[in-house]
């Protein structure tokens, strides 16, 4: 598995299992050595994808504004 900063194998597995439980992803286990597991979006997950994509797009477009707001807030709190 490729490394993702700040994400452990355990936490990733836990999130994927929760998504499977919610019906957003399906999990297929292949009998191989080493074991191989594949996850895929279900139709419910594909329906949700449009919303999560919109949120990700908004986040990228507004990241500088959010960071500026955090900086302004932190400065006010520091002064108080």
CORVEN-V221322 format. One record per run of one state. SS is the DSSP state (H for helix, E for strand, - for the rest). FROM is the first residue (numbers start at 1). LEN is the number of residues. If there is no record, write none. Layout:
# CORVEN-V221322
ss = {SS | SS}
from = {FROM | FROM}
len = {LEN | LEN}
This chain:
# CORVEN-V221322
ss = {- | E | - | E | - | H | - | E | - | E | - | H | -}
from = {1 | 4 | 5 | 7 | 8 | 9 | 22 | 25 | 31 | 36 | 42 | 43 | 80}
len = {3 | 1 | 2 | 1 | 1 | 13 | 3 | 6 | 5 | 6 | 1 | 37 | 1}
